[in-house]
Amino acid sequence: VREPEEASLLPRTSSCSVTTGLLVIGCLLLLLCGCWLLGAMFWLHRPSNQQPHKLPSPAGAQTPDSQIDVGVNNTAAASRRKACSLIPEAWRFDCYPERGVVVTRELCEARSCCFIPASSPSSSATRPSGRNGIPWCFYPQDFPSYTLVSINDTSLGQKGTLVREVKTYYPADILTLEVEIRHETDTRLRVRITDPSNSRFEVPISVPGATKKAKRPVYTIELSKQPFGLIVKRSSTGAVLLNTTVAPLFYADQFLQFSTSLQSQFIYGLGEHRSTFLHDVHWNTLTMWARDVPPMEQTNLYGAHPFYLAMEDGGNAHGFFLLNSNAMDVILQPAPALTWRTIGGILDFYVFLGPDPASVIQQYVEVIGYPAMPIYWALGYHLCRWGYYTSNSTWDVVKSLRNYGIPQDVQWNDIDYMDKFLDFTFDSTKFSTLPNLVKDLHAHDQRYVMILDPGISSVQPEGSYWPYDEGLRRDVFIKDAEGKTLIGKVWPGLTAYPDFSDDVTHEWWHDNLQRFHEKVPFDGLWIDMNEPSNFLDGSTKGCPSSSLENPPYTPGILGGLLRAKTVCATAQQKQSIHYNLHSLYGLMEAKASA
């Protein structure tokens, strides 16, 4: 159809008919305007209980608070949102931290929290859930928390009772708590918040106790009763080192959280992560849950060290240590402020007053224990790599270094030396000369270190592999939720995991080391893969459906699951479930190996 040609066949109209048409159109427009005015007047005089119709916003669009029509009956909501808007972005504490959720106004306000999309284009465009960015959903200043209902003096400080009247949005709130403040030394303060009605898991390491209150503490403590909070100040300068009143306290069975302001943006520690030495406090989340993975940024790595050292504006330094081994997130924000968020245990923390960084570290290791004094040769020149495929090739490297006059104190071997990657064995073909190599090293005042993984093969013929057979006899392996030996998979294939929280396992481990040392007189051990590492998620049978495996809140763990590339959180150990002991596994193996 060719419209222009068909239009050209229409009769031509005169200018008079055009003018008449325009007049008719004008009259119609005037009539429509009059009707519109009458309708508008009628609408303005409608009864006040009628609400105007509101067109729906486009899908996914966010309406700025200033444009929200709350109506005459919504003045309370309008007032609340106005109060929310007065909270600076840097001081917004995340009320909806769950990952994988696009937080909407409805979800946020169902938690009685403030909802304001972040003003930063980069944050709002790339992080619609507010993750690792300015929270869109955050706590109002009047969010319910605990109240300090009683406080009494003790020989070490004070002890009080906290009560929460309003439950939170996490299950199994603990509504009554006990807070104990201990002035342990002049430069060390300890605070414990516990459940007085039920025993909860506590980190099973020995810490120094105190028998009497510090006489001349260099800190002062102020208590806020409602909402409950602690404010710790340095006496000499008045600097606020800890202020937990900035956000509400949470204490549920699997969700414990508190926040504090920071003296400055200069904060260090909170390992183990691949990042800058000085942490970025611009909405930075650091997750702790031991994981075997090549070092990557924004990833939980091999160790968990919930300790930070902070510099103060005047040049002093202080430290903070949370004695908790459960999976956790630490959130830094530019206020500056910090939030601790853990999924188990208790809140048991220390403040170290320094006042210089070296003193802070000294006070910290007084609590956690001093590192072992390294043997002299351990400070020398070491050579190590994966890929020495025979003992002779290893020996050739050692001889070459001697020939060229290159100093060497210690030679290492990776898992290449093992027979089928089995612990406490060496390959009788490729590494047949290993005992002679070690003797030669010793003859030249050199030392030998070998790698050793905790996974013990569970599939060798019965009677052929003493470590597993004897381990079963002594009942030293981690159990699954059904009480059976948990089986995972690492280098030798299907494996069982020693439970190093049991003293019986220490004895069995020591016996294995002694038996192997009689064959290969090694000088040191490279204990590896003790996160513990697993090529599977959980076990060969998976893991049971449980809140321990899938807690109400999961920190930012690589893989998104507590069992990712490790054993089940529900696995049973002597001192507790793996949910609580996971990040302590390497420490416990080190103690067994010492």
N, C-alpha and C positions, 0 to 999 in steps of 0.2 A: 504494500500500500504506500503510495507516494502522497503523503499529506499535503505538501505544498501545491501539487498540481490540482488536487481535488478542491483545495481552498480557492484556487484561482478561478474555478467555475462558478462560485457564488456570485449573486448579483451585487453590483456596487451600490453602496449606501451614500446618501447625500450628507452634507455637513449638518443640515437641520436635524436629521434623525439622530445623529451622534450627540448633538446638544441636548435633545430631549431625553436621550438615554442617560446622559450624565445627571440631569436634573432628577430623574426617577431614582437613580442610585443614591443621590444625595439625600433625598427624602427618606429612603429606607434606612440610611445610616443614622439620621436624626432620630427616627423612631426607635431604632435599636439602642441608641445612647439613652433615650428617655426611659426605656424599660430597665436598662442597667442601673440607672440612678434610683429608680423606684425600688428595685430589688436590694440595692445597697442600703437605702434608708430603712427598709424593713428588716434587714439583717442586723443593722446597728441597734435596733430597738427590740431584738429578740430577748426572751427570758434569759437571765444570767446563768442558769444551770445548764444551758445548752452549750456544747463544745463545738468549735469550728472543725470541719473536716481537715485532716492533715495529709497531704500527699506523701506517699511512701518515698523514702530516699532510694536512690539507685542502689542496686545490689552491691554490697561490700563497701559502700561509702560510709565515712565517719562524719557525723554532724558535730561541728565545734560546739563546746558547751555554751558559748555566748549566743548561739543561734537556736538553742533548744527552747521550745515553747512549753513551759511546765504547767501552764494553766493556773487559775486562781486557787485551786485546791492543792497545788504542788509547791507551795512556798518553802516547805521544809526541805524538799529535795533540791530546790534551787539554792537554798542557803547552804546545804551540804556541799553541793558542787562548787559553790563559790569558795567555801573553805578549802576544798580540795585544790582549787586553782591557785591558792596562795602558797602551797607547798612547792618550793623550788625544785626543779628537775633533779639537781644533784643530791637532794635529800629525799628522794622517793625510793622507798624500800618495797621490793617486789612482793605483791600479795598473791601472784599466780605464777609460781616458778616452774610448774610442771612443763616438761619439754613435749614437743609434738602437738601442742595445742595453740590454735590461733585464738587469742583471748578477745572476746567480745565484751561489749558493755554489759550484756545480760549475765554472762558468766562471772564477770568481775563484781558487779553489784549484788549478785547472789551471795557473795562472801562479805558483803557490807564494806566493800573497799571503793576507792576512788578510781575512776576511769577517765583518763585524758590522753589522747594520742600524743606521742612525743613531737615536739616542735622541730627537732632536727631532721632535715630531709633525708640525710643518710641513714639515720636510725629508723625512721618510719618507713622508708622505702625498702630497706633490705632486711629489717627485722620486725615484721608485723606482729610477732608474738612478744616483742620486747626482750628476747633472749640475748644476753651479752650486749644489751643496749639499754637505753632509758626505759624503765618499766612503764607500760601503759596502764597497768593495774597496780595500785600501791595503797599502803595503809593510810587511812585518815588519822589525824592526831588523836581522836577519841576511840580508836579501835580497842575493844576490850582486851585486857591483859590480867596479870595477877596483881593481887593486893597484899601488901605486907600487913598481916593482922596482929602479929605479936613479934617481939624481939627481946631477947634476954642476953645478959653478959655471961661469958664462959671463961674458963681459965686461959683460953687461947684467943678469945675475941668475942664473937656474938653468934647466936643461933636464933633463927626465927621461922615463922610459918607463913607460907604464901598460899593464897586461895584464889581460884578463878571461878567466877560466878557464871560466865557465859562460855559454852563450849565453842571450840573452833571448828573449822571445816575438815580437820583431819581426824580419823577414827582413834578411839581409845585415848582421849585426853586424860591426863592425870591432873585432877582438879585441886589437889592439896599437895604442896611441896614443902620440903624443909631446906632452908638455906643456912649454911654454916660459913662464917667468915673467920679465917685463921690468920693472925698476925704472926707468921712463923719466924721470921727474922726481921731485922731492921730494913732489909732490902728485898724481902720476899713476902708476898701476900698470896694466900690461897683461898679460893671460894669454891664450895661444893653445893650443888643444888641436886637434891635426891628425892626419891619417892619414899616417904616414911612408912608406907603401908606394905610395900612390896620390894623385895630385893631385885635389883637390876644388875646387869653385867657391868663390871668394872675392870679396867685394864689390869691384867695380872702381873704387874711388874712392881718391884720394891721401890718405894720412894722414901726419902727421909721424913721422919716425923718430928714433931715439936712437942715439948712438955710444958712450956710456959709461953706466955705472950711476950712478943718483942718489946723491949723497954724503950727504945728510941727510934721508932720507925720513921723513915724519911718520906712517908706517904700519909695522907689522910683519906678517910672514907666518909662519904655522905650517902644516906639511904633515902630513896624516894618511896613513899608508902603506896601511893595510888596514882598512876600505875607503878608497880615495883620496879626499881632500878638501882644500880650502883654507880657512883661517881667516885673515881679514884684520882687524887691529885698529888703532884709532887710538892712536898711541903715548902721547899726552898724557893720555888718559882710560881707556885699556883697552877702550873700547867696541868690540864686535864688529860690523864693518860687513858682513862677508860670511862665511858659514859653510856650505859646500857639503856638509858631512858629514851633514846632516839627512835626506837621501834619496839613493838610488842614482843614479849617473851612467849615462845611456844614450847610446850613440854608434853608431847603425846608419846605413845609407846614406840612409834617408828618415825617420829618427826620432832626434833629438838632444834630450836633456832633462837639466836639472840644477836643483836647488832650493837655496835659501838662506834662512836666518833673516833677519828684518828687525829693525832697532834699535827701531822703534816702528811704530805704525799710521799715522803721518803720511807718506804717500807720494803723489807727484805725477808727472805726465808720462804716458808710455805711450800716446801719441796715435796715431791720431786717433780719438776717440770722443766721442759726446755723453753727458756725464756730469758729475758734480760735479767741481770743481777738485781737491778732496781725494778720493782714491779710497776706496771702501768695500772693506775687506779681508775682509769676511765672505763667503768663497767666491765671489769675483768673477772672472769670466773675461773677458779683453780680447783680442780677436783682431786681428791685423794682416795685411792683404792688401788693397791699394788697391781701392776699389769706388766706382763712381758710383751714389749712392743718396741720396735726401733724408735729412738727418740724423735718425736714430732711435736710441734707446737700445739697448744690447746689440747693436750692429751695427758691423762693420768699415766704416770710412769712407774718405775720399779719400786719406789719407796713412798712412805707417807710420813710427813714430818709437820704436824700441826703447830708450828711455832713461827712467830715473826719477830723481827727486830725493827723497831721504829725510831726514827730520829725526831727530835723535838725542835721547835723553832729556836730555842736558845742554844742548841748544840748538844744537849744531853741526849741520852739514848735509854730506851726501856724495852723490855721483851714481854711477850705473852705466849703462853703454852696451854693448849687445850689437851688434857689427858683423856683422849678418846680415840679408839682404834676402828670405829665403824666407818663405813663409806660416808664421805662428806663433801660438800661444796663450801668454798670460801669466796665470797663476792666482795670485790673492791669497787667503790664508787667515788666519784670526784668530789664529794662534799668537803673533805675526804671522810669516808666511813667504811666499815667492814662488817659483813654478816657471816656468822658461823651457822651452818645448816648441816646437821648430822642425823642419821637415821637409826640410832640406837645408843645404848649405854646411858651414861649420866653426863651432867655438865660439871666438870671438875677442872678448874683452870687456875693458873698461876700468873702473877704479874711480877716481873723482875725490874727493879729500879735502877740498875746500873751503878753509876750514871753514864759510863762510857761503854761503847760496844764490847770491848774485851771483858769488862765486868759483867755485862749482861750474859755473855756466853758462859762465863765461869759460873754464874748463879744458875743458869739453865742446866749445865751438865752436873751440878751438884744434885739436881733432882733426878735426871734421867740416867745418871751414871757416867763416869769418865770413860773415854775410849781406852782400849788396851794400849799400853806402851809398845810400839812396834819394835820387833827384833831388829838389830842393827843392819843385817844384810837386806832386810825388806826395804831399806831406804836407798838401795843401790840401783844398778842398771838391770832392767828386766827385758826379756825378749819373749813375745807371745804372739801367736796367730793361729787361726784355723787353717789347716791345709798342710801341716807336716804329716804326710801320709805314711811315713815309716819312721822307726826309731833311728835308722841309719841316716835318713835325710835330715832329721833333727840334729843328729850328732855332727854331720858335715857342716851345718851352719855354726855350731859351737866351735868347731876346729878352725873354721875360716875366720871367725872373729879373733881367735887367739893368734892366728898367723898374721893378721893385719894389725895386731896390737890394739884392737878395739875392746875397751873394757866391758865385761859382762859379769854380773853377779848371780843372775837367776835365769834359768831356762824353764819355759812353760810348755804344756801340751793341752790342746783342746780335746774334744771327744774322739778324735782320730785314733787315739791309743787304745780305745776300748774294744773288746770282743763283742761284736753285734750291738754296740752302744750300751752294754750292760755295766752297771756300777760295780766297782770292786773287781774288775777283770782287765786284762790287757790282751791284745791280739797276739797270739803265740806265733803267727807267721810274719806279719808286717812289723810288729814291735817285739820281736823275739830278743833283741839286744837291749831292750829298755832297762833291765836291771844293771847291765854293764855300763850303759850310758850314765845312769845315776851315780854309780860308783866312780866313774871318771870325773863327773862334775865335783863330787866331794873331794876327790884327790887334788883338784885344782882350786879348792876352797870356794866352790860354787854350789848353788842350791837348785833344787828341782821342785816345781809346783805343777799339780795336775788338776784338771777340772773334775767336778763331781756334782751330778744332778740328784735331786731327791727322789725322782720317779724310779720305782723298782719294778722290773719286768715281772708280770704275773702269768706268763704263758710258757715258761720253760718247763721241760719235763720234770715231774716230781722227783725230788732227790738230786737234781742236777745243778740247782742254783741255791746255795745256802742262804743268801740274804733274804730271798722271798720265803723259802721254807721255814727258816728260823723266825722270820717276822710274823708269819701266820701262827706259829707255835706260841710266840710271846704276845700275840694280839696287839701289834704296834701300829696297824694301819688305820687311816681315817675310814669311818663307816658312812654309808649312805643313810637316808632317812629311815630305812627299814632295818638298820643295824647290820647290814652286810658290807663287806669290803668294797669301798668305792673304787671303780676302775675307770681310769682315764687313758690318755694316749700321749706319749711323747716319743723321743728318739728310738727307744728300743721296741716301740709298739705299745701294746696294752700294758698299763702300769698301775701299781698301787702307790699310795702316798703315805709316807711315815707321818704319824701324829707326834710332832715334836713338842706338843704341850704336855706329853706324858713322860715322866721320868724313866719308865720302863723302856721307852723308845730311845732315850739317850744312851742307856746301857747297851741296847742292841746295836745302835749306830756306832758306838765306841768299839764294840767287839768287831764289827765289820772293818773299821779303819785299822785296827790292830792286826787283823788277819792279813789284810792287803799290804800293810806296811812291812810285814815280814817278807813279802815277795818283792816289792818295789819300795825302797826306803825313802819315800817322798819327804819333803821338808815343809810343805805348805799345801793348803787346799784352796782351790778356786770354786767356791760353792755358788752354783748358778741355778737359774730357772726356779727359784724358790719364792715366787710371788704367791702361790705356786702356779707354774705354767702348765697349760693343758692344750693340746691340739684340738680338743673337743670343747663344746660348751657344756660344762657340768660333768657328765659321765657318759659311758656307753649306753646307759638307759635313760639319759636325759635327767631331768630333775622334777620333783613333784610340784603340782600346782599349790602354791602357798604364798602368803603375804611376805614370807621371808625371801622367796625367789622374786616376787613381784610386789615390792613395797608400795605404799600409797605415793611415796615420792622416791624417785631414783636419781641420785646425783648424776652429773654429766660424764658418766663412765663411757669409755670407748666401747662400742658395741651395744650400748644402751641397756645391758643386763648385768647383774652382779655376777652371774655365772659365765660371762663371756670369756672364753679362753682360760678358764680356771675351773675349780671344782664347785659343786653345788653349794649355795649359801646354807642349805638345810643339812649339809654334811655334819656328822657328829664327831667331835673331838673330846678329849679327856676333860678339858677345862671349860668348854662351851661349844656352841655351834660355830661353824665356819663363818657365818654371817658376822659374828663378833671378832673372830680371830684371824680373818684372812690377811690383813696387812701386818700381822705379827709373825707370820709363818717364817719369813727369812730371819728375823731376829731370833726366833726359837731354834732354828736350825744352826745358827751361828753359835748359840750357847751350847748346843749338843756337840758341836764340832771342836769346841775350844779345848 
